[in-house]
Amino acid sequence: MSTTPLPVAVEPTRDEHLVAAVEGAGGRVVGPAEARVLVWIGTVDDFPELGDQVEWVALKTAGIEEYVAAGVIDDRRVWTNASGFYAENVAEHALALLLAGLRQLNTSVLRHWDKQPIDTAVRSLHGSTVAIIGAGGIATSLIPRLSACGARVIAVNRSGRPVDGAAVTLPSERTDEVWGQTDHVVLAAPATAQTRHLINAQSLEALPSHAWIVNVARGPLVDQTALVAALRDGQIAGAALDVTDPEPPADDDPLWSLPNVIITPHVANPSSGLTRTMAPWMAENIRRYLAGEELLAVVTAGSAY
């Protein structure tokens, strides 16, 4: 294990939480020209030209599609994202969205003790089956929460390797088998060519009419035209969306006016605590880097769920 402080740049601002994490883990905060590691907490639009001395770039986001599209991610150095770093926050929000829809909180707050039709629309999470598509870190945090509410979980991941707490785990190529076996769906997969419009006219038709769809992943996972049609026709019960495509929806987007839709403005992982949440994970990855161990959340341009 190296005893020489690892030169790390925290850019474009030297965030206090990340600086403390870097220094506490054996790093030394330096400027970009000197850094072997770049912790990038800016946007893809401002991403800098990298010097040859940069061996590892740590991105603050879990989604890397913008960086892939911009051609930023290369094979000359190690790249990590924040996959799993914010899982607790996002899992909590996903559960809140699902419960709000099932318990009709979104419609109740707009009515003054008008039990109809709310009373007949309220459903219980207890005894239901919830499918989590993209069963990584968010699923690991969400499954115990769902289990505590008495729900059964079907997990879908790329490998099909069993996920702790899930009753069933399926590989991503078998995702179509899920729709007829589940009551509700939580989307937690990255946006890739394989996951684009994962929720479409066919999957919506295969879901039960009481199903709620929760999206805390990326907007393009859902074909919104098909979703609106399914919601209007009562093909499914509702959708709770923390992400949309585009973001935000246009002012005249029908999603805003549908009574069976809940929209939150991409706040499952609030920016107010982002670097504070990222800091301990960054410290662990620096420790691993110095020790020659495998890093957490390594990504490539072809990463998928």
C-alpha positions in Angstrom: 0.0 0.0 0.0 1.4 3.4 -1.0 2.2 5.9 1.8 2.5 8.8 -0.6 -0.6 11.1 -0.6 -2.6 10.6 -3.7 -3.0 13.8 -5.7 -6.7 14.4 -6.2 -8.5 17.3 -7.8 -12.0 18.1 -6.6 -13.5 20.2 -9.4 -15.0 22.6 -10.4 -15.3 23.6 -6.7 -13.4 22.2 -3.7 -16.5 20.9 -1.9 -15.8 20.7 1.8 -17.3 17.3 2.3 -15.3 15.7 -0.5 -12.1 17.5 0.4 -12.4 16.1 3.9 -13.1 12.7 2.5 -10.1 12.8 0.2 -7.7 14.0 2.9 -9.0 11.6 5.5 -8.5 8.6 3.1 -4.9 9.4 2.2 -5.3 11.9 -0.6 -3.9 15.4 -1.1 -6.2 17.9 -2.8 -4.4 19.6 -5.7 -5.2 21.4 -9.0 -6.2 19.5 -12.1 -2.8 19.8 -13.8 -1.2 17.8 -10.9 -4.0 15.4 -10.2 -3.8 11.6 -10.8 -7.5 11.5 -9.8 -10.3 13.9 -10.8 -13.5 14.0 -8.7 -15.9 15.8 -11.0 -18.9 17.4 -9.4 -19.7 19.7 -12.3 -21.8 19.0 -15.4 -20.9 17.3 -18.6 -21.1 20.6 -20.5 -18.2 21.9 -18.4 -16.1 18.7 -18.4 -12.4 19.6 -18.9 -9.8 18.2 -21.2 -7.9 15.6 -19.2 -4.2 15.4 -18.9 -2.3 12.2 -19.5 -1.5 12.0 -15.8 -5.2 11.4 -14.8 -5.6 7.8 -14.0 -9.1 7.8 -12.6 -12.2 10.0 -12.9 -14.9 9.8 -10.3 -18.3 11.2 -11.4 -20.9 12.5 -9.0 -23.9 11.0 -10.8 -25.2 7.5 -11.1 -26.4 8.1 -14.7 -23.6 8.3 -17.2 -25.6 8.5 -20.4 -24.9 12.2 -21.0 -21.1 11.5 -20.6 -21.4 8.6 -23.0 -23.3 10.6 -25.6 -20.7 13.4 -25.3 -17.9 10.9 -25.9 -16.3 11.8 -22.6 -15.7 8.3 -21.2 -12.6 6.7 -22.7 -10.6 3.5 -22.2 -7.4 5.3 -21.2 -8.3 5.5 -17.5 -10.6 4.2 -14.9 -14.1 5.7 -14.6 -16.4 5.4 -11.7 -19.9 6.8 -11.2 -22.1 7.1 -8.1 -24.0 3.9 -8.6 -25.3 2.8 -5.2 -24.0 5.9 -3.4 -27.4 7.4 -3.1 -29.4 4.2 -2.8 -30.9 5.0 0.7 -32.3 8.3 -0.4 -33.7 7.0 -3.7 -35.2 3.9 -2.1 -36.9 6.0 0.5 -38.4 8.2 -2.2 -39.5 5.2 -4.3 -41.4 3.7 -1.4 -43.0 7.1 -0.6 -44.2 7.4 -4.2 -45.6 3.9 -4.3 -47.4 4.3 -1.0 -48.7 7.7 -2.0 -50.2 6.2 -5.1 -51.7 3.1 -3.5 -53.1 5.1 -0.6 -54.4 7.8 -2.9 -52.6 10.6 -1.0 -52.3 12.6 -4.2 -56.0 12.8 -4.7 -57.0 13.0 -1.1 -55.1 16.2 -0.5 -57.1 17.9 -3.2 -60.5 16.8 -1.8 -62.3 17.8 1.4 -63.5 14.6 2.9 -64.9 13.3 -0.4 -64.5 9.6 0.0 -65.6 8.7 -3.4 -64.0 7.5 -5.6 -60.9 7.5 -3.3 -62.2 4.9 -1.0 -62.6 2.3 -3.7 -59.3 3.1 -5.3 -57.1 2.8 -2.2 -55.0 -0.4 -2.2 -52.6 -2.0 0.3 -49.0 -2.7 -0.3 -49.2 -5.6 2.1 -49.6 -8.9 0.2 -48.6 -7.4 -3.2 -45.7 -8.3 -5.5 -43.4 -5.5 -6.6 -40.9 -5.9 -9.4 -37.7 -3.8 -9.3 -36.2 -3.5 -12.7 -32.5 -2.7 -12.4 -31.8 -4.4 -9.1 -28.6 -2.8 -7.9 -27.9 -0.6 -4.9 -31.4 1.0 -4.9 -33.0 -2.5 -4.8 -30.7 -3.5 -2.0 -32.0 -0.6 0.1 -35.6 -0.8 -1.2 -36.3 -4.6 -0.7 -36.1 -4.5 3.2 -38.5 -1.5 3.1 -40.9 -3.3 0.9 -40.6 -6.5 3.0 -41.4 -4.5 6.1 -44.7 -3.5 4.4 -45.5 -7.1 3.7 -44.7 -7.0 0.0 -43.0 -9.7 -2.1 -40.2 -8.7 -4.5 -39.2 -9.8 -8.0 -35.7 -8.5 -8.9 -34.4 -8.1 -12.4 -30.7 -7.5 -13.0 -28.3 -8.1 -15.8 -26.8 -11.3 -14.6 -29.8 -13.0 -12.9 -27.6 -13.5 -9.9 -29.9 -13.8 -6.8 -30.6 -10.6 -5.0 -30.8 -10.8 -1.2 -34.4 -10.5 0.0 -36.0 -11.0 -3.4 -38.4 -13.9 -3.8 -37.3 -14.3 -7.4 -34.4 -12.8 -9.4 -34.5 -12.8 -13.2 -31.8 -11.8 -15.8 -32.7 -8.7 -17.8 -33.3 -10.7 -21.0 -36.4 -12.2 -19.2 -37.9 -8.9 -18.2 -41.0 -9.5 -20.3 -41.9 -12.4 -18.0 -42.3 -10.0 -15.1 -45.3 -8.0 -16.2 -47.8 -10.8 -15.7 -46.4 -11.8 -12.4 -46.3 -8.5 -10.6 -48.7 -6.0 -9.1 -46.4 -2.9 -9.3 -43.2 -1.9 -10.9 -40.3 0.2 -9.7 -37.8 1.3 -12.3 -34.2 1.6 -11.1 -32.2 0.8 -14.2 -29.8 3.1 -16.1 -30.8 4.6 -19.4 -29.2 2.6 -22.2 -30.1 1.4 -25.6 -31.4 -1.8 -24.0 -33.6 -0.1 -21.4 -35.1 2.7 -23.6 -38.9 2.4 -23.6 -38.7 -0.6 -21.4 -42.2 0.4 -20.3 -44.1 0.5 -23.6 -47.5 -0.3 -25.0 -46.9 -4.1 -24.8 -45.6 -4.1 -21.2 -48.4 -1.8 -20.1 -51.0 -4.1 -21.7 -49.5 -7.0 -19.8 -49.6 -5.4 -16.4 -52.7 -5.8 -14.2 -55.2 -2.9 -14.2 -54.4 -2.1 -10.5 -50.6 -1.7 -11.2 -48.7 1.4 -10.3 -45.4 2.3 -12.0 -42.8 4.1 -10.1 -39.8 5.6 -12.0 -36.8 6.8 -9.9 -34.3 6.0 -12.7 -34.4 7.9 -16.0 -37.2 9.3 -18.1 -36.4 7.4 -21.3 -37.1 4.1 -19.7 -40.8 4.9 -20.2 -42.6 5.5 -23.5 -44.6 8.5 -22.2 -47.1 8.5 -25.1 -48.0 4.9 -24.4 -48.1 5.6 -20.7 -50.5 8.5 -21.0 -52.8 6.3 -23.2 -52.7 3.5 -20.6 -53.5 5.9 -17.8 -56.3 7.6 -19.6 -57.9 4.2 -20.5 -57.5 2.7 -17.0 -55.2 0.1 -18.4 -53.1 0.6 -15.2 -54.0 2.4 -12.0 -51.3 5.1 -11.9 -47.8 6.3 -12.3 -45.5 8.0 -9.9 -42.6 9.7 -11.6 -39.5 11.4 -10.2 -38.0 11.5 -13.7 -39.6 12.2 -17.1 -38.7 12.6 -20.7 -38.1 15.5 -21.2 -37.5 17.1 -17.9 -39.6 18.9 -16.9 -42.6 17.9 -19.0 -44.0 20.7 -21.2 -46.6 22.9 -19.7 -49.3 21.3 -21.9 -48.1 17.8 -21.3 -51.2 15.6 -20.4 -49.2 14.1 -17.5 -49.9 17.2 -15.5 -53.6 16.9 -15.7 -54.1 13.2 -15.2 -55.5 12.4 -11.7 -53.6 9.1 -11.5 -50.2 10.6 -11.9 -47.8 11.9 -9.2 -44.8 13.9 -10.4 -41.9 15.0 -8.2 -39.1 17.2 -9.8 -36.2 14.7 -9.8 -35.6 15.0 -6.1 -35.2 11.4 -5.0 -31.6 12.3 -4.4 -31.7 15.9 -3.2 -28.8 18.1 -4.3 -28.7 19.6 -0.9 -27.1 16.5 0.5 -25.4 15.1 -2.6 -21.7 15.6 -1.8 -22.3 14.8 1.9 -23.7 11.4 0.8 -21.0 10.8 -1.8 -18.1 11.6 0.6 -17.8 8.3 2.5 -18.0 6.3 -0.7 -15.3 8.5 -2.2 -13.1 7.9 0.8 -13.5 4.2 0.5 -12.6 4.2 -3.2 -9.5 6.2 -2.5 -8.5 3.7 0.2 -9.1 0.9 -2.3 -7.1 2.7 -5.1 -4.1 3.2 -2.8 -4.3 -0.4 -1.7 -4.6 -1.7 -5.3 -8.1 -3.1 -4.7 -11.0 -3.1 -7.0 -12.9 0.2 -7.0 -16.6 0.5 -6.4 -19.0 1.6 -9.2 -16.5 1.2 -12.1 -18.3 2.0 -15.4 -17.6 1.8 -19.1 -19.4 3.4 -22.0 -21.4 0.2 -22.5 -22.6 -0.2 -18.8 -26.2 -1.4 -18.5 -28.4 -3.0 -15.9 
